[in-house]
Amino acid sequence: MKKILFSMSAIVAVAALTLYGTGAFFSDAETSTGNVFTAGSIDLKVDHTRQTYNGVDCKTCSVSIVSDATNEVVATVGGSDPISFPHPASPVTPTPITTTYWTATIPGATWIWATDPVLQADVDNDVTYTFEKTFNWMGPISGATIDLGVAADNSYEVFLNNTSVAADTNENNHASVDQIVNIDDNIVQGINTLRITVKNWKLPGAPLVNNPGGLLYKLTIDGNCSSDYMKMCKLWDAKNLEQGDTFYTFDDVKPGDQGTDVISLHVTSNDAHVCLLTTSASGTLDSLINAFAWEDTNGNGVYDISESALYGPNVKLSLLLAAVNVPANSGKNIGVAWCAGNQAVDGSHVITCDGSGNNNQYQSQQLHLSLTGYAEQVRNNDNFSCNSVVETLRNPQD
């Protein structure tokens, strides 16, 4: 019995040697698939929430929002919209039906719907679409005049900042414009959302062209500002800057004039080194306009004792260069004070402007500026300085 067992062991040993020679030992391999390196991102947004000019606070004086392709379609009940929400609203192409029955008109506004032409679901079902438009209002609420005109095919309900402010459940709302008032209590300073739901009543069996749905509206807010300066100033919440977003629009600057601004820089995703700098300047008024900048921790537009200077005082606004570190998903406020003359900041953090002297040579002269916010990652970037990028930003062609 032992001899047999021994023989079996030998056979196994030989087999093992043979397998080894062909590289077929038992083995195991584990593979991790789908590995990805994704570059991080930094999204910089800028706001302009406070401004003064010779001690007068800036107020937004007027806002006008109309139905057009900048409105978004955000939801439906009963519809079969082929495009994912949200998506831009579609201007309605006039047809014999709309030309005949949609007699309501609003200057500057366009009839819109979710799709153009309408879909089969818009004929077979009662279909409700929800349209949204956000807007900024940084002006006064008390004393403001607010006017909202709405027409729809067919019934509608209006929400302002999630509060229902008007509704009409009747079918024939496309022949004239409903004027809606007493909604000022629902306006807020900052970002507002106007949301309008419109129900297109079903018309089974009718051709598509015979049952269009539509919305027409215009919201106007007038802050009733009396100062010419306030009609020129502009405030906004955090956003990507666009054409026309100017911090300074002054057409009658005189020696001794001064003002302040709060410019906030916001970043998402990653901590960032952030710079606010003048990237281009031209005009002979340059030597008269001086500036001072500080980290305005509470955003009140005042250089408080606890706050730190970033630039100046009494240095050309055309050379502005202020730097702050901004944690991810947050923002920092930079206060900027400018002066048409000699600027000073005393030990109590009081900023003064002296326009005395012979400044006749500056009459009718101008200063044109471009201000740029720049953000760069903090991680693995310990030696960053705004000075290291200023020349590139000010001279992009070099």
Contacts in CASP RR format, 6 or more apart in sequence:
PFRMAT RR
TARGET T0000
AUTHOR 0000-0000-0000
METHOD contacts of the structure
MODEL  1
MKKILFSMSAIVAVAALTLYGTGAFFSDAETSTGNVFTAGSIDLKVDHTR
QTYNGVDCKTCSVSIVSDATNEVVATVGGSDPISFPHPASPVTPTPITTT
YWTATIPGATWIWATDPVLQADVDNDVTYTFEKTFNWMGPISGATIDLGV
AADNSYEVFLNNTSVAADTNENNHASVDQIVNIDDNIVQGINTLRITVKN
WKLPGAPLVNNPGGLLYKLTIDGNCSSDYMKMCKLWDAKNLEQGDTFYTF
DDVKPGDQGTDVISLHVTSNDAHVCLLTTSASGTLDSLINAFAWEDTNGN
GVYDISESALYGPNVKLSLLLAAVNVPANSGKNIGVAWCAGNQAVDGSHV
ITCDGSGNNNQYQSQQLHLSLTGYAEQVRNNDNFSCNSVVETLRNPQD
19 25 0 8 1.000
40 269 0 8 1.000
40 270 0 8 1.000
41 268 0 8 1.000
41 269 0 8 1.000
41 270 0 8 1.000
42 267 0 8 1.000
42 268 0 8 1.000
42 269 0 8 1.000
42 270 0 8 1.000
42 272 0 8 1.000
42 375 0 8 1.000
42 376 0 8 1.000
42 377 0 8 1.000
43 267 0 8 1.000
43 268 0 8 1.000
43 269 0 8 1.000
44 265 0 8 1.000
44 266 0 8 1.000
44 267 0 8 1.000
44 272 0 8 1.000
44 274 0 8 1.000
44 373 0 8 1.000
44 374 0 8 1.000
44 375 0 8 1.000
45 238 0 8 1.000
45 239 0 8 1.000
45 240 0 8 1.000
45 265 0 8 1.000
45 266 0 8 1.000
45 267 0 8 1.000
45 268 0 8 1.000
46 238 0 8 1.000
46 239 0 8 1.000
46 240 0 8 1.000
46 241 0 8 1.000
46 263 0 8 1.000
46 264 0 8 1.000
46 265 0 8 1.000
46 266 0 8 1.000
46 373 0 8 1.000
47 236 0 8 1.000
47 237 0 8 1.000
47 238 0 8 1.000
47 239 0 8 1.000
47 263 0 8 1.000
47 264 0 8 1.000
47 266 0 8 1.000
48 234 0 8 1.000
48 235 0 8 1.000
48 236 0 8 1.000
48 245 0 8 1.000
48 247 0 8 1.000
48 261 0 8 1.000
48 262 0 8 1.000
48 263 0 8 1.000
48 264 0 8 1.000
49 138 0 8 1.000
49 235 0 8 1.000
49 236 0 8 1.000
49 237 0 8 1.000
49 262 0 8 1.000
49 264 0 8 1.000
49 299 0 8 1.000
50 57 0 8 1.000
50 58 0 8 1.000
50 235 0 8 1.000
50 260 0 8 1.000
50 261 0 8 1.000
50 262 0 8 1.000
50 299 0 8 1.000
50 300 0 8 1.000
50 301 0 8 1.000
51 57 0 8 1.000
51 58 0 8 1.000
51 233 0 8 1.000
51 235 0 8 1.000
51 247 0 8 1.000
51 259 0 8 1.000
51 260 0 8 1.000
51 261 0 8 1.000
51 262 0 8 1.000
52 58 0 8 1.000
52 259 0 8 1.000
52 260 0 8 1.000
52 261 0 8 1.000
52 301 0 8 1.000
53 229 0 8 1.000
53 233 0 8 1.000
53 250 0 8 1.000
53 257 0 8 1.000
53 259 0 8 1.000
54 229 0 8 1.000
54 257 0 8 1.000
54 258 0 8 1.000
54 259 0 8 1.000
55 259 0 8 1.000
56 227 0 8 1.000
56 229 0 8 1.000
56 230 0 8 1.000
58 138 0 8 1.000
58 229 0 8 1.000
58 230 0 8 1.000
58 233 0 8 1.000
58 234 0 8 1.000
58 235 0 8 1.000
59 138 0 8 1.000
59 139 0 8 1.000
59 140 0 8 1.000
59 223 0 8 1.000
59 225 0 8 1.000
59 230 0 8 1.000
59 233 0 8 1.000
60 136 0 8 1.000
60 137 0 8 1.000
60 138 0 8 1.000
60 139 0 8 1.000
60 223 0 8 1.000
60 234 0 8 1.000
60 235 0 8 1.000
61 139 0 8 1.000
61 222 0 8 1.000
61 223 0 8 1.000
61 224 0 8 1.000
61 225 0 8 1.000
61 230 0 8 1.000
61 231 0 8 1.000
62 220 0 8 1.000
62 221 0 8 1.000
62 222 0 8 1.000
62 223 0 8 1.000
63 135 0 8 1.000
63 136 0 8 1.000
63 137 0 8 1.000
63 219 0 8 1.000
63 220 0 8 1.000
63 221 0 8 1.000
64 218 0 8 1.000
64 219 0 8 1.000
64 220 0 8 1.000
64 221 0 8 1.000
65 133 0 8 1.000
65 135 0 8 1.000
65 194 0 8 1.000
65 218 0 8 1.000
65 219 0 8 1.000
65 220 0 8 1.000
66 106 0 8 1.000
66 108 0 8 1.000
66 109 0 8 1.000
66 110 0 8 1.000
66 217 0 8 1.000
66 218 0 8 1.000
66 219 0 8 1.000
67 89 0 8 1.000
67 106 0 8 1.000
67 109 0 8 1.000
67 110 0 8 1.000
67 111 0 8 1.000
67 112 0 8 1.000
67 131 0 8 1.000
67 215 0 8 1.000
67 216 0 8 1.000
67 217 0 8 1.000
67 218 0 8 1.000
68 89 0 8 1.000
68 91 0 8 1.000
68 109 0 8 1.000
68 110 0 8 1.000
68 112 0 8 1.000
69 88 0 8 1.000
69 89 0 8 1.000
69 90 0 8 1.000
69 91 0 8 1.000
69 110 0 8 1.000
69 112 0 8 1.000
70 88 0 8 1.000
70 133 0 8 1.000
71 88 0 8 1.000
71 89 0 8 1.000
71 112 0 8 1.000
71 131 0 8 1.000
71 132 0 8 1.000
71 133 0 8 1.000
72 86 0 8 1.000
72 87 0 8 1.000
72 88 0 8 1.000
72 89 0 8 1.000
72 131 0 8 1.000
72 132 0 8 1.000
72 133 0 8 1.000
73 81 0 8 1.000
73 85 0 8 1.000
73 86 0 8 1.000
73 87 0 8 1.000
73 88 0 8 1.000
73 89 0 8 1.000
73 114 0 8 1.000
73 129 0 8 1.000
73 130 0 8 1.000
73 131 0 8 1.000
74 85 0 8 1.000
74 86 0 8 1.000
74 130 0 8 1.000
74 131 0 8 1.000
74 132 0 8 1.000
74 195 0 8 1.000
75 85 0 8 1.000
75 129 0 8 1.000
75 130 0 8 1.000
76 85 0 8 1.000
76 114 0 8 1.000
76 127 0 8 1.000
76 128 0 8 1.000
76 129 0 8 1.000
76 130 0 8 1.000
77 127 0 8 1.000
77 128 0 8 1.000
78 121 0 8 1.000
78 125 0 8 1.000
78 126 0 8 1.000
78 127 0 8 1.000
78 128 0 8 1.000
79 114 0 8 1.000
79 119 0 8 1.000
79 121 0 8 1.000
79 122 0 8 1.000
79 125 0 8 1.000
79 127 0 8 1.000
79 128 0 8 1.000
79 129 0 8 1.000
80 119 0 8 1.000
80 120 0 8 1.000
80 121 0 8 1.000
81 87 0 8 1.000
81 114 0 8 1.000
81 115 0 8 1.000
81 119 0 8 1.000
81 129 0 8 1.000
82 115 0 8 1.000
82 119 0 8 1.000
83 115 0 8 1.000
86 132 0 8 1.000
89 112 0 8 1.000
89 113 0 8 1.000
89 114 0 8 1.000
89 131 0 8 1.000
89 215 0 8 1.000
90 112 0 8 1.000
90 113 0 8 1.000
90 114 0 8 1.000
90 115 0 8 1.000
90 116 0 8 1.000
91 110 0 8 1.000
91 111 0 8 1.000
91 112 0 8 1.000
91 116 0 8 1.000
92 98 0 8 1.000
92 110 0 8 1.000
92 111 0 8 1.000
92 112 0 8 1.000
92 113 0 8 1.000
92 116 0 8 1.000
92 212 0 8 1.000
92 213 0 8 1.000
92 214 0 8 1.000
93 116 0 8 1.000
93 117 0 8 1.000
95 209 0 8 1.000
95 212 0 8 1.000
96 209 0 8 1.000
97 209 0 8 1.000
97 210 0 8 1.000
97 212 0 8 1.000
98 111 0 8 1.000
98 212 0 8 1.000
101 153 0 8 1.000
101 174 0 8 1.000
101 175 0 8 1.000
102 111 0 8 1.000
102 151 0 8 1.000
102 153 0 8 1.000
102 174 0 8 1.000
102 175 0 8 1.000
102 214 0 8 1.000
102 216 0 8 1.000
103 174 0 8 1.000
103 175 0 8 1.000
103 176 0 8 1.000
104 151 0 8 1.000
104 173 0 8 1.000
104 174 0 8 1.000
104 175 0 8 1.000
104 176 0 8 1.000
104 177 0 8 1.000
104 216 0 8 1.000
105 177 0 8 1.000
105 216 0 8 1.000
106 149 0 8 1.000
106 151 0 8 1.000
106 177 0 8 1.000
106 216 0 8 1.000
106 217 0 8 1.000
106 218 0 8 1.000
107 218 0 8 1.000
108 218 0 8 1.000
109 216 0 8 1.000
109 217 0 8 1.000
109 218 0 8 1.000
110 216 0 8 1.000
111 214 0 8 1.000
111 215 0 8 1.000
111 216 0 8 1.000
112 131 0 8 1.000
112 214 0 8 1.000
112 215 0 8 1.000
112 216 0 8 1.000
113 129 0 8 1.000
113 200 0 8 1.000
113 212 0 8 1.000
113 213 0 8 1.000
113 214 0 8 1.000
113 215 0 8 1.000
114 129 0 8 1.000
117 208 0 8 1.000
117 209 0 8 1.000
117 212 0 8 1.000
118 200 0 8 1.000
118 208 0 8 1.000
118 209 0 8 1.000
118 211 0 8 1.000
118 212 0 8 1.000
118 213 0 8 1.000
119 208 0 8 1.000
120 208 0 8 1.000
121 127 0 8 1.000
122 200 0 8 1.000
122 208 0 8 1.000
122 211 0 8 1.000
122 212 0 8 1.000
122 213 0 8 1.000
123 202 0 8 1.000
123 203 0 8 1.000
123 204 0 8 1.000
123 205 0 8 1.000
123 206 0 8 1.000
123 207 0 8 1.000
123 208 0 8 1.000
123 210 0 8 1.000
123 211 0 8 1.000
124 202 0 8 1.000
124 204 0 8 1.000
124 205 0 8 1.000
125 202 0 8 1.000
126 199 0 8 1.000
126 200 0 8 1.000
126 201 0 8 1.000
126 202 0 8 1.000
127 199 0 8 1.000
127 200 0 8 1.000
127 202 0 8 1.000
128 197 0 8 1.000
128 198 0 8 1.000
128 199 0 8 1.000
128 200 0 8 1.000
129 197 0 8 1.000
129 198 0 8 1.000
129 200 0 8 1.000
130 195 0 8 1.000
130 196 0 8 1.000
130 197 0 8 1.000
131 195 0 8 1.000
131 196 0 8 1.000
131 197 0 8 1.000
131 198 0 8 1.000
131 215 0 8 1.000
132 193 0 8 1.000
132 194 0 8 1.000
132 195 0 8 1.000
132 196 0 8 1.000
133 193 0 8 1.000
133 194 0 8 1.000
134 191 0 8 1.000
134 192 0 8 1.000
134 193 0 8 1.000
134 194 0 8 1.000
135 191 0 8 1.000
135 192 0 8 1.000
135 194 0 8 1.000
135 219 0 8 1.000
136 190 0 8 1.000
136 191 0 8 1.000
136 192 0 8 1.000
136 235 0 8 1.000
136 236 0 8 1.000
136 237 0 8 1.000
137 187 0 8 1.000
137 188 0 8 1.000
137 189 0 8 1.000
137 190 0 8 1.000
137 192 0 8 1.000
137 221 0 8 1.000
138 189 0 8 1.000
138 190 0 8 1.000
138 235 0 8 1.000
138 236 0 8 1.000
138 237 0 8 1.000
139 189 0 8 1.000
139 223 0 8 1.000
139 235 0 8 1.000
140 223 0 8 1.000
140 224 0 8 1.000
141 184 0 8 1.000
141 187 0 8 1.000
141 188 0 8 1.000
141 189 0 8 1.000
143 184 0 8 1.000
143 223 0 8 1.000
143 224 0 8 1.000
144 184 0 8 1.000
144 187 0 8 1.000
144 221 0 8 1.000
144 222 0 8 1.000
144 223 0 8 1.000
144 224 0 8 1.000
145 220 0 8 1.000
145 221 0 8 1.000
145 222 0 8 1.000
145 223 0 8 1.000
145 224 0 8 1.000
146 181 0 8 1.000
146 183 0 8 1.000
146 184 0 8 1.000
146 187 0 8 1.000
146 219 0 8 1.000
146 220 0 8 1.000
146 221 0 8 1.000
146 222 0 8 1.000
147 179 0 8 1.000
147 181 0 8 1.000
147 218 0 8 1.000
147 219 0 8 1.000
147 220 0 8 1.000
147 222 0 8 1.000
148 158 0 8 1.000
148 165 0 8 1.000
148 166 0 8 1.000
148 179 0 8 1.000
148 180 0 8 1.000
148 181 0 8 1.000
148 183 0 8 1.000
148 217 0 8 1.000
148 218 0 8 1.000
148 219 0 8 1.000
148 220 0 8 1.000
149 177 0 8 1.000
149 178 0 8 1.000
149 179 0 8 1.000
149 180 0 8 1.000
149 217 0 8 1.000
149 218 0 8 1.000
149 219 0 8 1.000
150 156 0 8 1.000
150 158 0 8 1.000
150 166 0 8 1.000
150 168 0 8 1.000
150 173 0 8 1.000
150 177 0 8 1.000
150 178 0 8 1.000
150 180 0 8 1.000
150 196 0 8 1.000
150 215 0 8 1.000
150 216 0 8 1.000
150 217 0 8 1.000
151 173 0 8 1.000
151 174 0 8 1.000
151 175 0 8 1.000
151 176 0 8 1.000
151 177 0 8 1.000
151 178 0 8 1.000
151 215 0 8 1.000
151 216 0 8 1.000
151 217 0 8 1.000
152 168 0 8 1.000
152 173 0 8 1.000
152 174 0 8 1.000
152 196 0 8 1.000
152 198 0 8 1.000
152 213 0 8 1.000
152 214 0 8 1.000
152 215 0 8 1.000
152 216 0 8 1.000
153 173 0 8 1.000
153 174 0 8 1.000
153 198 0 8 1.000
153 200 0 8 1.000
153 212 0 8 1.000
153 213 0 8 1.000
153 214 0 8 1.000
153 215 0 8 1.000
154 170 0 8 1.000
154 171 0 8 1.000
154 172 0 8 1.000
154 173 0 8 1.000
154 174 0 8 1.000
154 198 0 8 1.000
154 199 0 8 1.000
154 200 0 8 1.000
154 201 0 8 1.000
154 213 0 8 1.000
155 167 0 8 1.000
155 168 0 8 1.000
155 169 0 8 1.000
155 170 0 8 1.000
155 171 0 8 1.000
155 173 0 8 1.000
155 198 0 8 1.000
155 199 0 8 1.000
155 201 0 8 1.000
156 167 0 8 1.000
156 168 0 8 1.000
156 173 0 8 1.000
156 196 0 8 1.000
156 197 0 8 1.000
156 198 0 8 1.000
156 199 0 8 1.000
156 215 0 8 1.000
157 164 0 8 1.000
157 166 0 8 1.000
157 167 0 8 1.000
157 196 0 8 1.000
157 197 0 8 1.000
158 164 0 8 1.000
158 165 0 8 1.000
158 166 0 8 1.000
158 167 0 8 1.000
158 180 0 8 1.000
158 194 0 8 1.000
158 195 0 8 1.000
158 196 0 8 1.000
159 165 0 8 1.000
159 193 0 8 1.000
159 194 0 8 1.000
159 195 0 8 1.000
159 196 0 8 1.000
159 197 0 8 1.000
160 183 0 8 1.000
160 186 0 8 1.000
160 187 0 8 1.000
160 192 0 8 1.000
160 193 0 8 1.000
160 194 0 8 1.000
160 195 0 8 1.000
161 186 0 8 1.000
161 187 0 8 1.000
161 188 0 8 1.000
161 192 0 8 1.000
161 193 0 8 1.000
162 193 0 8 1.000
162 195 0 8 1.000
163 186 0 8 1.000
165 180 0 8 1.000
165 183 0 8 1.000
165 186 0 8 1.000
166 178 0 8 1.000
166 180 0 8 1.000
166 183 0 8 1.000
168 178 0 8 1.000
171 201 0 8 1.000
174 214 0 8 1.000
174 216 0 8 1.000
177 216 0 8 1.000
187 221 0 8 1.000
190 237 0 8 1.000
191 237 0 8 1.000
194 219 0 8 1.000
196 215 0 8 1.000
196 217 0 8 1.000
198 213 0 8 1.000
198 214 0 8 1.000
198 215 0 8 1.000
200 211 0 8 1.000
200 212 0 8 1.000
200 213 0 8 1.000
200 214 0 8 1.000
202 211 0 8 1.000
203 210 0 8 1.000
203 211 0 8 1.000
225 231 0 8 1.000
229 250 0 8 1.000
232 249 0 8 1.000
232 250 0 8 1.000
232 251 0 8 1.000
233 249 0 8 1.000
234 245 0 8 1.000
234 246 0 8 1.000
234 249 0 8 1.000
236 245 0 8 1.000
238 264 0 8 1.000
238 266 0 8 1.000
247 261 0 8 1.000
247 263 0 8 1.000
247 371 0 8 1.000
248 261 0 8 1.000
248 338 0 8 1.000
248 369 0 8 1.000
250 257 0 8 1.000
253 285 0 8 1.000
253 289 0 8 1.000
253 340 0 8 1.000
254 340 0 8 1.000
255 288 0 8 1.000
255 340 0 8 1.000
255 341 0 8 1.000
255 355 0 8 1.000
255 356 0 8 1.000
255 357 0 8 1.000
255 359 0 8 1.000
255 362 0 8 1.000
256 339 0 8 1.000
256 340 0 8 1.000
256 341 0 8 1.000
256 353 0 8 1.000
256 354 0 8 1.000
256 355 0 8 1.000
257 339 0 8 1.000
257 340 0 8 1.000
257 353 0 8 1.000
258 337 0 8 1.000
258 338 0 8 1.000
258 339 0 8 1.000
258 340 0 8 1.000
258 343 0 8 1.000
258 351 0 8 1.000
258 353 0 8 1.000
259 337 0 8 1.000
259 338 0 8 1.000
259 339 0 8 1.000
260 301 0 8 1.000
260 302 0 8 1.000
260 335 0 8 1.000
260 336 0 8 1.000
260 337 0 8 1.000
260 338 0 8 1.000
260 351 0 8 1.000
261 301 0 8 1.000
261 335 0 8 1.000
261 336 0 8 1.000
261 338 0 8 1.000
262 296 0 8 1.000
262 299 0 8 1.000
262 300 0 8 1.000
262 301 0 8 1.000
262 333 0 8 1.000
262 334 0 8 1.000
262 335 0 8 1.000
262 336 0 8 1.000
263 276 0 8 1.000
263 333 0 8 1.000
263 334 0 8 1.000
263 335 0 8 1.000
263 336 0 8 1.000
263 371 0 8 1.000
264 299 0 8 1.000
264 331 0 8 1.000
264 332 0 8 1.000
264 333 0 8 1.000
264 334 0 8 1.000
265 274 0 8 1.000
265 276 0 8 1.000
265 324 0 8 1.000
265 326 0 8 1.000
265 331 0 8 1.000
265 332 0 8 1.000
265 334 0 8 1.000
265 373 0 8 1.000
265 375 0 8 1.000
266 326 0 8 1.000
266 330 0 8 1.000
266 331 0 8 1.000
267 274 0 8 1.000
267 326 0 8 1.000
267 327 0 8 1.000
267 328 0 8 1.000
267 329 0 8 1.000
267 330 0 8 1.000
267 331 0 8 1.000
267 375 0 8 1.000
268 328 0 8 1.000
268 329 0 8 1.000
269 328 0 8 1.000
269 329 0 8 1.000
270 328 0 8 1.000
270 377 0 8 1.000
270 378 0 8 1.000
270 379 0 8 1.000
271 325 0 8 1.000
271 326 0 8 1.000
271 327 0 8 1.000
271 328 0 8 1.000
271 377 0 8 1.000
271 378 0 8 1.000
271 379 0 8 1.000
272 325 0 8 1.000
272 326 0 8 1.000
272 328 0 8 1.000
272 375 0 8 1.000
272 376 0 8 1.000
272 377 0 8 1.000
272 378 0 8 1.000
273 323 0 8 1.000
273 325 0 8 1.000
273 375 0 8 1.000
273 376 0 8 1.000
273 377 0 8 1.000
273 378 0 8 1.000
273 381 0 8 1.000
273 384 0 8 1.000
273 386 0 8 1.000
274 323 0 8 1.000
274 324 0 8 1.000
274 325 0 8 1.000
274 326 0 8 1.000
274 332 0 8 1.000
274 373 0 8 1.000
274 374 0 8 1.000
274 375 0 8 1.000
274 376 0 8 1.000
275 321 0 8 1.000
275 322 0 8 1.000
275 323 0 8 1.000
275 372 0 8 1.000
275 373 0 8 1.000
275 374 0 8 1.000
275 375 0 8 1.000
275 386 0 8 1.000
275 389 0 8 1.000
275 390 0 8 1.000
276 293 0 8 1.000
276 320 0 8 1.000
276 321 0 8 1.000
276 322 0 8 1.000
276 323 0 8 1.000
276 334 0 8 1.000
276 336 0 8 1.000
276 371 0 8 1.000
276 372 0 8 1.000
276 373 0 8 1.000
276 374 0 8 1.000
277 320 0 8 1.000
277 321 0 8 1.000
277 322 0 8 1.000
277 371 0 8 1.000
277 372 0 8 1.000
277 373 0 8 1.000
277 374 0 8 1.000
277 386 0 8 1.000
277 390 0 8 1.000
277 393 0 8 1.000
277 394 0 8 1.000
278 317 0 8 1.000
278 318 0 8 1.000
278 319 0 8 1.000
278 320 0 8 1.000
278 321 0 8 1.000
278 369 0 8 1.000
278 370 0 8 1.000
278 371 0 8 1.000
278 372 0 8 1.000
278 394 0 8 1.000
279 370 0 8 1.000
279 371 0 8 1.000
279 372 0 8 1.000
279 393 0 8 1.000
279 394 0 8 1.000
280 368 0 8 1.000
280 369 0 8 1.000
280 370 0 8 1.000
280 394 0 8 1.000
281 316 0 8 1.000
281 317 0 8 1.000
281 318 0 8 1.000
281 367 0 8 1.000
281 368 0 8 1.000
281 369 0 8 1.000
281 370 0 8 1.000
282 367 0 8 1.000
282 368 0 8 1.000
283 365 0 8 1.000
283 366 0 8 1.000
283 367 0 8 1.000
283 368 0 8 1.000
284 362 0 8 1.000
284 365 0 8 1.000
284 366 0 8 1.000
284 367 0 8 1.000
285 362 0 8 1.000
285 365 0 8 1.000
285 366 0 8 1.000
285 367 0 8 1.000
286 316 0 8 1.000
286 317 0 8 1.000
286 318 0 8 1.000
286 367 0 8 1.000
287 316 0 8 1.000
288 340 0 8 1.000
288 341 0 8 1.000
288 359 0 8 1.000
288 362 0 8 1.000
288 367 0 8 1.000
289 316 0 8 1.000
289 317 0 8 1.000
289 318 0 8 1.000
289 338 0 8 1.000
289 339 0 8 1.000
289 340 0 8 1.000
289 341 0 8 1.000
289 367 0 8 1.000
290 313 0 8 1.000
290 314 0 8 1.000
290 315 0 8 1.000
290 316 0 8 1.000
290 317 0 8 1.000
290 338 0 8 1.000
290 339 0 8 1.000
290 341 0 8 1.000
290 342 0 8 1.000
290 343 0 8 1.000
291 311 0 8 1.000
291 312 0 8 1.000
291 313 0 8 1.000
291 315 0 8 1.000
291 316 0 8 1.000
291 317 0 8 1.000
291 320 0 8 1.000
291 336 0 8 1.000
291 337 0 8 1.000
291 338 0 8 1.000
291 339 0 8 1.000
291 343 0 8 1.000
292 303 0 8 1.000
292 309 0 8 1.000
292 311 0 8 1.000
292 312 0 8 1.000
292 313 0 8 1.000
292 314 0 8 1.000
292 315 0 8 1.000
292 336 0 8 1.000
292 337 0 8 1.000
292 339 0 8 1.000
292 343 0 8 1.000
292 345 0 8 1.000
292 351 0 8 1.000
293 309 0 8 1.000
293 310 0 8 1.000
293 311 0 8 1.000
293 312 0 8 1.000
293 320 0 8 1.000
293 322 0 8 1.000
293 334 0 8 1.000
293 335 0 8 1.000
293 336 0 8 1.000
293 337 0 8 1.000
294 303 0 8 1.000
294 307 0 8 1.000
294 308 0 8 1.000
294 309 0 8 1.000
294 310 0 8 1.000
294 334 0 8 1.000
294 335 0 8 1.000
295 307 0 8 1.000
295 308 0 8 1.000
295 310 0 8 1.000
295 324 0 8 1.000
295 332 0 8 1.000
295 333 0 8 1.000
295 334 0 8 1.000
295 335 0 8 1.000
296 302 0 8 1.000
296 303 0 8 1.000
296 307 0 8 1.000
296 333 0 8 1.000
296 334 0 8 1.000
296 335 0 8 1.000
297 304 0 8 1.000
297 306 0 8 1.000
297 307 0 8 1.000
297 333 0 8 1.000
298 304 0 8 1.000
298 333 0 8 1.000
299 333 0 8 1.000
299 335 0 8 1.000
301 335 0 8 1.000
303 335 0 8 1.000
303 337 0 8 1.000
303 345 0 8 1.000
303 349 0 8 1.000
303 350 0 8 1.000
303 351 0 8 1.000
304 349 0 8 1.000
305 348 0 8 1.000
305 349 0 8 1.000
307 349 0 8 1.000
309 345 0 8 1.000
310 322 0 8 1.000
310 323 0 8 1.000
310 324 0 8 1.000
310 334 0 8 1.000
311 320 0 8 1.000
311 321 0 8 1.000
311 322 0 8 1.000
313 337 0 8 1.000
313 343 0 8 1.000
313 344 0 8 1.000
313 345 0 8 1.000
313 351 0 8 1.000
314 339 0 8 1.000
314 342 0 8 1.000
314 343 0 8 1.000
314 344 0 8 1.000
317 338 0 8 1.000
317 367 0 8 1.000
317 369 0 8 1.000
318 367 0 8 1.000
318 369 0 8 1.000
320 336 0 8 1.000
320 371 0 8 1.000
321 386 0 8 1.000
321 387 0 8 1.000
321 390 0 8 1.000
322 334 0 8 1.000
322 336 0 8 1.000
322 386 0 8 1.000
323 385 0 8 1.000
323 386 0 8 1.000
324 332 0 8 1.000
324 334 0 8 1.000
325 332 0 8 1.000
325 378 0 8 1.000
326 332 0 8 1.000
326 375 0 8 1.000
337 343 0 8 1.000
337 351 0 8 1.000
339 351 0 8 1.000
339 353 0 8 1.000
339 354 0 8 1.000
339 355 0 8 1.000
340 353 0 8 1.000
340 355 0 8 1.000
341 353 0 8 1.000
341 354 0 8 1.000
341 355 0 8 1.000
341 359 0 8 1.000
342 353 0 8 1.000
342 354 0 8 1.000
342 355 0 8 1.000
343 351 0 8 1.000
343 352 0 8 1.000
343 353 0 8 1.000
343 354 0 8 1.000
344 351 0 8 1.000
344 352 0 8 1.000
344 354 0 8 1.000
345 351 0 8 1.000
345 352 0 8 1.000
346 352 0 8 1.000
372 393 0 8 1.000
374 386 0 8 1.000
374 389 0 8 1.000
374 393 0 8 1.000
376 384 0 8 1.000
376 389 0 8 1.000
378 384 0 8 1.000
391 398 0 8 1.000
392 398 0 8 1.000
END
